[in-house]
Amino acid sequence: MTIALPLNALRAFSAAARHEHFARAAAELHVTAGAISRQIRLLEDELGQTLFERLPQGVRLTEPGRNLAAEIAPHLDGLTRAVARARVKSSVLTVSAPPTFGQEWLLPRLEDFQRQHPDIEVFLDASSAIVPLGTEGGAQAAIRYGRGDWQDGEVRLLLREWIFPVCSPTLIPAPLTEPAALLDYPLLHAEWPGGWRSGRPSSRFNAWQDWFTSQAVSLGGNLRGPRYSLSGMALQQ
């Protein structure tokens, strides 16, 4: 004879057996303690056995209850693993971000995102190129450096950036009193030569020019110093 037992009742019983407490089992399964109690009663009626002793301060497994809990636990765990393996990811989210920003800012935060949204598979595309969003095989979201005046999608401000000069104390041991004094030193540039005109976009292609302008320093020509295609490479120098 085949006996069909309700799966919800078995799940409720298994949780209650582990905690020996209906309220804690209810919290684990996101239901009410009353719902757990009803499922246990349903199972006890089906089996013709008392599975818990009802005590003033909680419940305690009876011997039949302990035996049943030990028998069904590995099977319920196996079902959970089988469903997880069979589940098809509901979506893949492709996010395009500049390489250094993606590595230093975005990657450390992806773990928390995946914990909150386990059904979303994230593909991180390290790129600074400006491409249309939502195209087949392309990115659904992009993180870019700029003023947010792009027209092909919804734009949200993530954070602002403050740019200021830094250097090794072995290079300049004492603070400089005038911003223009920096022009006597080689400056590190995170950009492709030619900036946007080169066809290889960079998020900070005019950072030094912008900073000197903000300090009312007139530039007589091109700024000297090595150039790097990634800001992370410049930061490591």
N, C-alpha and C positions, 0 to 999 in steps of 0.2 A: 504494500500500500504506500502511495506517495502522499506525503504531508506537505502542503504549501504553507510556509510560514511568511508572515509579512516582514519585508526587509526593514521598513521603518521601525518596527517593534524590536527587531534584533539590534539595530543601530542604537536605539534608545537604551536597550538593556546593556549593551556592551559599554557604553559611556557611563551609565549609572554603576555598573560593576567595577569599573576602574576607579571611579571617585568614591563609591559607596555613599553617594549623596545625590539626590535628584536635582537639587538646584544647580550644583556645579555641572552636572551632565547637561542640564538645560542651557547653561551659559555656553558650553562647548558647542552645542548643536544649534544655538540661536533660536531656541523655542522656550516655552514656559515650563515651569516645574510641573504644572498640571498636565501638560501634554506628555511629558515623560512618564508621569504616574499612570496615565490612561494607556499608553503603549505597553507598559510593564504589566498592567492588569490584563490587557488583551493577550499578551504572550503567556501569562500564567494560566488564563482560562483555556488557551489552545493546548498547552502542555499538560494541564491538570496537576501542576506543581507550584508550590510557593517558592519563589526565587529570592525574595528579600524578607527579612524580618523588619517590621516597621517599629522603630524605637522612638522615644521622646525626642532625641537629639539626632535623628537621621535614620539611616537604614543599614542593615548588615546582611551580607549574602548568606543564604542557607547552603547546605551542602549540595543540593541539586543546582543551585544558582552558581556556586563556584565551579562545578563540573561543566556546566553549560558555557560559562564565560571562558574557561580554558579551551574548550572545543571550538568555539566560533571565532575567537580573536584572530587566529592566523588566516582564517578564510575571509573575514571582513577586510583584513589588511591586504590580502591578495586581490580582492575585488577592487579596492581603492587603487592599487598599483596598476591593475589591468586597465581600468578606466582612464587613468592618467596617461598610460602609453598609447591608448587608442584615440585619445582626444586629439583632434586636428586643431592646430592653432587657428584662432578665429581671424587673425589679421597679422600682417607684417607692416611695421611702421618704419619707413626709411627716413632718416634724419641726416641732412647734410650740414656739416659744420667745419669751420676752418681747422686744420690739423692741430695746431697748438692749443686752441681753445677747446677742441673736442677732447684732447688727451688730458689737459690740466683741469678743466672745469666740468665738462659734461660727463666723462667716463666715471668719476667718483660718485656721481649722482644717479647713474643708471641702475645700480643695484637696488636702491630704494624704490625706483620706479617699477622695476620688474617684480619686486615684492608686492607692490600695491596692485599691479596689473599683470598677473601671470599669464593671461591669455593673449597678450600682445608681444609679438616677437620684434625686437628692435634691431635694425641694421643701421650702423653708423657709417656714413659716407664722408670721409675726410677730404673736403674740397672747399675751395674759396670761390669757385666759378659761379657766376650768376646764371641760373638756368630756370626755365619755367617750372612751376610746381604742379604736381598732379598729373604729369605726362606719364604715359605707359612706361614702366620700368624705371621711372625717375623717383625723386624724393617727394614725400607728402609734406615735409616741414624742413625749413632751412634756418640756420642761425647765421646772421651776417652782421658785420660791423657797418654802421651807417646811421642815417637820420630817420629811417623808417618810411621813406617816401616811395616804396615799391608799390606797384599798382596791381600785381597779379595774385594777391592773397590777403588774408587777414594778418595784420602786423601787430605784434605785442612787444612792449619793451621788457627785456629781461633784466638788464642792469646797465648802469652807466660806467664809463671808464675815465679815470684821471691819469693824465700823462705827465710825467716829470722825470728829469734826468737822474740817473744813478750811476755810480762808478765804484771801482775798488778803491779802498783807502790807500792802497800801495801806489796807485796812479796819482791821486790828488790827496795828499795827507791832510791838508788844511782846507776848510770851506772856501769856495770862491765867492768873492764879494760882488762880482758883476756877471750877469748871464752871458755877456759877449765873450768872456774869458774862455768859455767852452769851445769857441771856434779855434783855439790854439791846440786842441786835442783831436785825435781821430774819433769819429762818432760811429757807432754801430747802427746800421740801418736794416730794418726788417722789411724788405721790399724786393720786387723784381726791378731791375734797371728799366726806367721808363714808366714805372707805375702802371696805371690802367692802359696807357697807350701801347704797352708791350703785348697786350692780350693775355697776360698772366696776372690776374688781379691779386692785390695784397690789401689786407685790412688796414695797414698803417703806412701807406705809401708816402704820406706827407707829414708824418708825425713830428719830425724835427722842425720842418718849416713852420708848422702850426705853433709849436712851442716857442720858437724864437719870435714869431710875430706877436704872440701873447705877451712876450717880455719886451716888446718895442725894440727888438734888435734887427737892424737892417742887414740883409744878406746880399753880399756883392756878387756871389756866383754859386756854383754847385758846392754842396757840402761834401767834404772828403771823408773817407772811412770805408771799411769793408761792408758789403751788403749781403744779406742772407734771405733766402726765399721763404724761410719760416721764422716767425718771431721767437719760437722756442730755441732755435739755434743761436740767435743773438743773445738771448737771456742766459745761455750757458757760458758765454764768453767772459 
